[in-house]
Amino acid sequence: MVADRLAAFGRQVRADITEASDLGDQDTADLFTEVSRAVDQHLWFVEAHLQR
């Protein structure tokens, strides 16, 4: 299901944010944060559509 895949991808991106931060790479962490926000928004849209 698309929502499950988006959720899994979002979890991985959030883990990548933590890893980049732990490595001191704030630029990459910021990029991952933007990706995470977009994924969360897409997931919200998909879940809202499925609830109809």
PyMOL Python script that loads the backbone (N, CA, C, O; Angstrom):
from pymol import cmd

cmd.read_pdbstr("""\
ATOM      1  N   MET A   1       0.834  -1.166   0.000  1.00  0.00           N
ATOM      2  CA  MET A   1       0.000   0.000   0.000  1.00  0.00           C
ATOM      3  C   MET A   1       0.894   1.248   0.000  1.00  0.00           C
ATOM      4  O   MET A   1       1.945   1.264   0.640  1.00  0.00           O
ATOM      5  N   VAL A   2       0.482   2.255  -0.696  1.00  0.00           N
ATOM      6  CA  VAL A   2       1.272   3.474  -0.840  1.00  0.00           C
ATOM      7  C   VAL A   2       1.517   4.126   0.518  1.00  0.00           C
ATOM      8  O   VAL A   2       2.632   4.566   0.799  1.00  0.00           O
ATOM      9  N   ALA A   3       0.498   4.194   1.354  1.00  0.00           N
ATOM     10  CA  ALA A   3       0.658   4.831   2.665  1.00  0.00           C
ATOM     11  C   ALA A   3       1.715   4.106   3.502  1.00  0.00           C
ATOM     12  O   ALA A   3       2.503   4.750   4.194  1.00  0.00           O
ATOM     13  N   ASP A   4       1.736   2.802   3.444  1.00  0.00           N
ATOM     14  CA  ASP A   4       2.734   2.039   4.204  1.00  0.00           C
ATOM     15  C   ASP A   4       4.146   2.335   3.713  1.00  0.00           C
ATOM     16  O   ASP A   4       5.074   2.483   4.508  1.00  0.00           O
ATOM     17  N   ARG A   5       4.293   2.418   2.406  1.00  0.00           N
ATOM     18  CA  ARG A   5       5.614   2.709   1.823  1.00  0.00           C
ATOM     19  C   ARG A   5       6.075   4.109   2.180  1.00  0.00           C
ATOM     20  O   ARG A   5       7.240   4.312   2.523  1.00  0.00           O
ATOM     21  N   LEU A   6       5.170   5.078   2.103  1.00  0.00           N
ATOM     22  CA  LEU A   6       5.520   6.455   2.472  1.00  0.00           C
ATOM     23  C   LEU A   6       5.906   6.534   3.945  1.00  0.00           C
ATOM     24  O   LEU A   6       6.867   7.216   4.301  1.00  0.00           O
ATOM     25  N   ALA A   7       5.164   5.843   4.796  1.00  0.00           N
ATOM     26  CA  ALA A   7       5.476   5.843   6.226  1.00  0.00           C
ATOM     27  C   ALA A   7       6.854   5.233   6.486  1.00  0.00           C
ATOM     28  O   ALA A   7       7.628   5.757   7.287  1.00  0.00           O
ATOM     29  N   ALA A   8       7.152   4.146   5.819  1.00  0.00           N
ATOM     30  CA  ALA A   8       8.457   3.504   5.984  1.00  0.00           C
ATOM     31  C   ALA A   8       9.579   4.411   5.490  1.00  0.00           C
ATOM     32  O   ALA A   8      10.626   4.519   6.129  1.00  0.00           O
ATOM     33  N   PHE A   9       9.356   5.055   4.364  1.00  0.00           N
ATOM     34  CA  PHE A   9      10.358   5.981   3.827  1.00  0.00           C
ATOM     35  C   PHE A   9      10.559   7.149   4.793  1.00  0.00           C
ATOM     36  O   PHE A   9      11.690   7.576   5.026  1.00  0.00           O
ATOM     37  N   GLY A  10       9.468   7.660   5.351  1.00  0.00           N
ATOM     38  CA  GLY A  10       9.561   8.757   6.311  1.00  0.00           C
ATOM     39  C   GLY A  10      10.364   8.365   7.543  1.00  0.00           C
ATOM     40  O   GLY A  10      11.174   9.149   8.038  1.00  0.00           O
ATOM     41  N   ARG A  11      10.139   7.148   8.038  1.00  0.00           N
ATOM     42  CA  ARG A  11      10.912   6.671   9.197  1.00  0.00           C
ATOM     43  C   ARG A  11      12.401   6.609   8.863  1.00  0.00           C
ATOM     44  O   ARG A  11      13.243   6.990   9.676  1.00  0.00           O
ATOM     45  N   GLN A  12      12.717   6.129   7.666  1.00  0.00           N
ATOM     46  CA  GLN A  12      14.125   6.030   7.269  1.00  0.00           C
ATOM     47  C   GLN A  12      14.755   7.411   7.137  1.00  0.00           C
ATOM     48  O   GLN A  12      15.895   7.614   7.554  1.00  0.00           O
ATOM     49  N   VAL A  13      14.031   8.348   6.567  1.00  0.00           N
ATOM     50  CA  VAL A  13      14.562   9.703   6.413  1.00  0.00           C
ATOM     51  C   VAL A  13      14.811  10.334   7.785  1.00  0.00           C
ATOM     52  O   VAL A  13      15.817  11.016   7.982  1.00  0.00           O
ATOM     53  N   ARG A  14      13.897  10.107   8.733  1.00  0.00           N
ATOM     54  CA  ARG A  14      14.114  10.657  10.074  1.00  0.00           C
ATOM     55  C   ARG A  14      15.336  10.018  10.736  1.00  0.00           C
ATOM     56  O   ARG A  14      16.066  10.693  11.461  1.00  0.00           O
ATOM     57  N   ALA A  15      15.563   8.746  10.498  1.00  0.00           N
ATOM     58  CA  ALA A  15      16.778   8.094  11.010  1.00  0.00           C
ATOM     59  C   ALA A  15      18.015   8.705  10.355  1.00  0.00           C
ATOM     60  O   ALA A  15      19.046   8.879  11.004  1.00  0.00           O
ATOM     61  N   ASP A  16      17.905   9.026   9.081  1.00  0.00           N
ATOM     62  CA  ASP A  16      19.025   9.650   8.369  1.00  0.00           C
ATOM     63  C   ASP A  16      19.316  11.050   8.901  1.00  0.00           C
ATOM     64  O   ASP A  16      20.470  11.477   8.938  1.00  0.00           O
ATOM     65  N   ILE A  17      18.261  11.768   9.315  1.00  0.00           N
ATOM     66  CA  ILE A  17      18.462  13.091   9.927  1.00  0.00           C
ATOM     67  C   ILE A  17      19.319  12.939  11.178  1.00  0.00           C
ATOM     68  O   ILE A  17      20.280  13.682  11.379  1.00  0.00           O
ATOM     69  N   THR A  18      18.964  11.975  12.010  1.00  0.00           N
ATOM     70  CA  THR A  18      19.710  11.739  13.247  1.00  0.00           C
ATOM     71  C   THR A  18      21.156  11.362  12.947  1.00  0.00           C
ATOM     72  O   THR A  18      22.081  11.864  13.584  1.00  0.00           O
ATOM     73  N   GLU A  19      21.341  10.485  11.985  1.00  0.00           N
ATOM     74  CA  GLU A  19      22.697  10.043  11.648  1.00  0.00           C
ATOM     75  C   GLU A  19      23.539  11.205  11.128  1.00  0.00           C
ATOM     76  O   GLU A  19      24.691  11.369  11.530  1.00  0.00           O
ATOM     77  N   ALA A  20      22.971  12.003  10.244  1.00  0.00           N
ATOM     78  CA  ALA A  20      23.714  13.148   9.710  1.00  0.00           C
ATOM     79  C   ALA A  20      24.057  14.133  10.824  1.00  0.00           C
ATOM     80  O   ALA A  20      25.159  14.680  10.855  1.00  0.00           O
ATOM     81  N   SER A  21      23.120  14.358  11.732  1.00  0.00           N
ATOM     82  CA  SER A  21      23.379  15.264  12.862  1.00  0.00           C
ATOM     83  C   SER A  21      24.481  14.711  13.760  1.00  0.00           C
ATOM     84  O   SER A  21      25.364  15.449  14.197  1.00  0.00           O
ATOM     85  N   ASP A  22      24.424  13.405  14.031  1.00  0.00           N
ATOM     86  CA  ASP A  22      25.444  12.777  14.874  1.00  0.00           C
ATOM     87  C   ASP A  22      26.829  12.879  14.244  1.00  0.00           C
ATOM     88  O   ASP A  22      27.836  12.941  14.950  1.00  0.00           O
ATOM     89  N   LEU A  23      26.873  12.896  12.923  1.00  0.00           N
ATOM     90  CA  LEU A  23      28.152  13.013  12.215  1.00  0.00           C
ATOM     91  C   LEU A  23      28.595  14.465  12.046  1.00  0.00           C
ATOM     92  O   LEU A  23      29.667  14.737  11.505  1.00  0.00           O
ATOM     93  N   GLY A  24      27.759  15.391  12.513  1.00  0.00           N
ATOM     94  CA  GLY A  24      28.110  16.809  12.422  1.00  0.00           C
ATOM     95  C   GLY A  24      27.842  17.432  11.075  1.00  0.00           C
ATOM     96  O   GLY A  24      28.346  18.518  10.788  1.00  0.00           O
ATOM     97  N   ASP A  25      27.062  16.775  10.241  1.00  0.00           N
ATOM     98  CA  ASP A  25      26.754  17.281   8.896  1.00  0.00           C
ATOM     99  C   ASP A  25      25.378  17.937   8.906  1.00  0.00           C
ATOM    100  O   ASP A  25      24.387  17.338   8.488  1.00  0.00           O
ATOM    101  N   GLN A  26      25.331  19.174   9.389  1.00  0.00           N
ATOM    102  CA  GLN A  26      24.060  19.868   9.545  1.00  0.00           C
ATOM    103  C   GLN A  26      23.403  20.182   8.208  1.00  0.00           C
ATOM    104  O   GLN A  26      22.176  20.185   8.111  1.00  0.00           O
ATOM    105  N   ASP A  27      24.201  20.448   7.173  1.00  0.00           N
ATOM    106  CA  ASP A  27      23.617  20.727   5.848  1.00  0.00           C
ATOM    107  C   ASP A  27      22.814  19.538   5.337  1.00  0.00           C
ATOM    108  O   ASP A  27      21.699  19.697   4.839  1.00  0.00           O
ATOM    109  N   THR A  28      23.386  18.354   5.463  1.00  0.00           N
ATOM    110  CA  THR A  28      22.681  17.154   5.015  1.00  0.00           C
ATOM    111  C   THR A  28      21.467  16.888   5.899  1.00  0.00           C
ATOM    112  O   THR A  28      20.419  16.481   5.398  1.00  0.00           O
ATOM    113  N   ALA A  29      21.594  17.111   7.200  1.00  0.00           N
ATOM    114  CA  ALA A  29      20.456  16.941   8.103  1.00  0.00           C
ATOM    115  C   ALA A  29      19.327  17.882   7.711  1.00  0.00           C
ATOM    116  O   ALA A  29      18.160  17.492   7.746  1.00  0.00           O
ATOM    117  N   ASP A  30      19.656  19.117   7.337  1.00  0.00           N
ATOM    118  CA  ASP A  30      18.639  20.075   6.898  1.00  0.00           C
ATOM    119  C   ASP A  30      17.956  19.615   5.607  1.00  0.00           C
ATOM    120  O   ASP A  30      16.744  19.768   5.458  1.00  0.00           O
ATOM    121  N   LEU A  31      18.727  19.056   4.682  1.00  0.00           N
ATOM    122  CA  LEU A  31      18.137  18.536   3.441  1.00  0.00           C
ATOM    123  C   LEU A  31      17.185  17.379   3.746  1.00  0.00           C
ATOM    124  O   LEU A  31      16.081  17.308   3.205  1.00  0.00           O
ATOM    125  N   PHE A  32      17.625  16.484   4.612  1.00  0.00           N
ATOM    126  CA  PHE A  32      16.754  15.365   4.993  1.00  0.00           C
ATOM    127  C   PHE A  32      15.498  15.860   5.712  1.00  0.00           C
ATOM    128  O   PHE A  32      14.427  15.270   5.569  1.00  0.00           O
ATOM    129  N   THR A  33      15.626  16.929   6.476  1.00  0.00           N
ATOM    130  CA  THR A  33      14.468  17.494   7.166  1.00  0.00           C
ATOM    131  C   THR A  33      13.435  17.991   6.165  1.00  0.00           C
ATOM    132  O   THR A  33      12.237  17.775   6.351  1.00  0.00           O
ATOM    133  N   GLU A  34      13.883  18.646   5.120  1.00  0.00           N
ATOM    134  CA  GLU A  34      12.961  19.111   4.075  1.00  0.00           C
ATOM    135  C   GLU A  34      12.284  17.938   3.377  1.00  0.00           C
ATOM    136  O   GLU A  34      11.086  17.986   3.099  1.00  0.00           O
ATOM    137  N   VAL A  35      13.043  16.894   3.098  1.00  0.00           N
ATOM    138  CA  VAL A  35      12.465  15.695   2.486  1.00  0.00           C
ATOM    139  C   VAL A  35      11.431  15.085   3.429  1.00  0.00           C
ATOM    140  O   VAL A  35      10.351  14.680   2.997  1.00  0.00           O
ATOM    141  N   SER A  36      11.762  15.021   4.709  1.00  0.00           N
ATOM    142  CA  SER A  36      10.850  14.459   5.694  1.00  0.00           C
ATOM    143  C   SER A  36       9.535  15.232   5.745  1.00  0.00           C
ATOM    144  O   SER A  36       8.463  14.632   5.817  1.00  0.00           O
ATOM    145  N   ARG A  37       9.614  16.532   5.710  1.00  0.00           N
ATOM    146  CA  ARG A  37       8.395  17.346   5.731  1.00  0.00           C
ATOM    147  C   ARG A  37       7.522  17.062   4.513  1.00  0.00           C
ATOM    148  O   ARG A  37       6.302  16.948   4.627  1.00  0.00           O
ATOM    149  N   ALA A  38       8.149  16.950   3.359  1.00  0.00           N
ATOM    150  CA  ALA A  38       7.395  16.682   2.132  1.00  0.00           C
ATOM    151  C   ALA A  38       6.754  15.293   2.190  1.00  0.00           C
ATOM    152  O   ALA A  38       5.594  15.128   1.813  1.00  0.00           O
ATOM    153  N   VAL A  39       7.499  14.310   2.655  1.00  0.00           N
ATOM    154  CA  VAL A  39       6.966  12.946   2.755  1.00  0.00           C
ATOM    155  C   VAL A  39       5.792  12.917   3.721  1.00  0.00           C
ATOM    156  O   VAL A  39       4.766  12.298   3.440  1.00  0.00           O
ATOM    157  N   ASP A  40       5.945  13.590   4.866  1.00  0.00           N
ATOM    158  CA  ASP A  40       4.846  13.629   5.842  1.00  0.00           C
ATOM    159  C   ASP A  40       3.596  14.268   5.249  1.00  0.00           C
ATOM    160  O   ASP A  40       2.480  13.818   5.508  1.00  0.00           O
ATOM    161  N   GLN A  41       3.783  15.312   4.458  1.00  0.00           N
ATOM    162  CA  GLN A  41       2.635  15.968   3.830  1.00  0.00           C
ATOM    163  C   GLN A  41       1.973  15.028   2.817  1.00  0.00           C
ATOM    164  O   GLN A  41       0.747  14.917   2.778  1.00  0.00           O
ATOM    165  N   HIS A  42       2.774  14.364   2.015  1.00  0.00           N
ATOM    166  CA  HIS A  42       2.212  13.422   1.038  1.00  0.00           C
ATOM    167  C   HIS A  42       1.490  12.281   1.747  1.00  0.00           C
ATOM    168  O   HIS A  42       0.418  11.854   1.316  1.00  0.00           O
ATOM    169  N   LEU A  43       2.074  11.794   2.825  1.00  0.00           N
ATOM    170  CA  LEU A  43       1.440  10.728   3.588  1.00  0.00           C
ATOM    171  C   LEU A  43       0.099  11.190   4.147  1.00  0.00           C
ATOM    172  O   LEU A  43      -0.876  10.439   4.123  1.00  0.00           O
ATOM    173  N   TRP A  44       0.046  12.409   4.643  1.00  0.00           N
ATOM    174  CA  TRP A  44      -1.203  12.951   5.172  1.00  0.00           C
ATOM    175  C   TRP A  44      -2.275  12.987   4.079  1.00  0.00           C
ATOM    176  O   TRP A  44      -3.423  12.611   4.313  1.00  0.00           O
ATOM    177  N   PHE A  45      -1.881  13.448   2.871  1.00  0.00           N
ATOM    178  CA  PHE A  45      -2.837  13.496   1.762  1.00  0.00           C
ATOM    179  C   PHE A  45      -3.339  12.100   1.394  1.00  0.00           C
ATOM    180  O   PHE A  45      -4.536  11.904   1.183  1.00  0.00           O
ATOM    181  N   VAL A  46      -2.431  11.142   1.320  1.00  0.00           N
ATOM    182  CA  VAL A  46      -2.815   9.771   0.963  1.00  0.00           C
ATOM    183  C   VAL A  46      -3.756   9.190   2.020  1.00  0.00           C
ATOM    184  O   VAL A  46      -4.780   8.595   1.686  1.00  0.00           O
ATOM    185  N   GLU A  47      -3.402   9.366   3.300  1.00  0.00           N
ATOM    186  CA  GLU A  47      -4.248   8.819   4.359  1.00  0.00           C
ATOM    187  C   GLU A  47      -5.624   9.499   4.379  1.00  0.00           C
ATOM    188  O   GLU A  47      -6.637   8.840   4.609  1.00  0.00           O
ATOM    189  N   ALA A  48      -5.660  10.808   4.138  1.00  0.00           N
ATOM    190  CA  ALA A  48      -6.943  11.508   4.089  1.00  0.00           C
ATOM    191  C   ALA A  48      -7.794  10.986   2.940  1.00  0.00           C
ATOM    192  O   ALA A  48      -9.006  10.823   3.082  1.00  0.00           O
ATOM    193  N   HIS A  49      -7.163  10.727   1.811  1.00  0.00           N
ATOM    194  CA  HIS A  49      -7.897  10.199   0.660  1.00  0.00           C
ATOM    195  C   HIS A  49      -8.457   8.806   0.958  1.00  0.00           C
ATOM    196  O   HIS A  49      -9.572   8.482   0.549  1.00  0.00           O
ATOM    197  N   LEU A  50      -7.691   7.995   1.663  1.00  0.00           N
ATOM    198  CA  LEU A  50      -8.110   6.627   1.963  1.00  0.00           C
ATOM    199  C   LEU A  50      -9.264   6.589   2.969  1.00  0.00           C
ATOM    200  O   LEU A  50     -10.022   5.620   3.001  1.00  0.00           O
ATOM    201  N   GLN A  51      -9.402   7.621   3.780  1.00  0.00           N
ATOM    202  CA  GLN A  51     -10.448   7.661   4.795  1.00  0.00           C
ATOM    203  C   GLN A  51     -11.804   8.049   4.238  1.00  0.00           C
ATOM    204  O   GLN A  51     -12.811   7.923   4.934  1.00  0.00           O
ATOM    205  N   ARG A  52     -11.852   8.508   3.027  1.00  0.00           N
ATOM    206  CA  ARG A  52     -13.120   8.946   2.425  1.00  0.00           C
ATOM    207  C   ARG A  52     -14.114   7.850   2.390  1.00  0.00           C
ATOM    208  O   ARG A  52     -15.233   8.046   1.916  1.00  0.00           O
TER     209      ARG A  52
END
""", "prot")
cmd.dss("prot")
cmd.show_as("cartoon", "prot")
cmd.util.cbc("prot")
cmd.orient("prot")
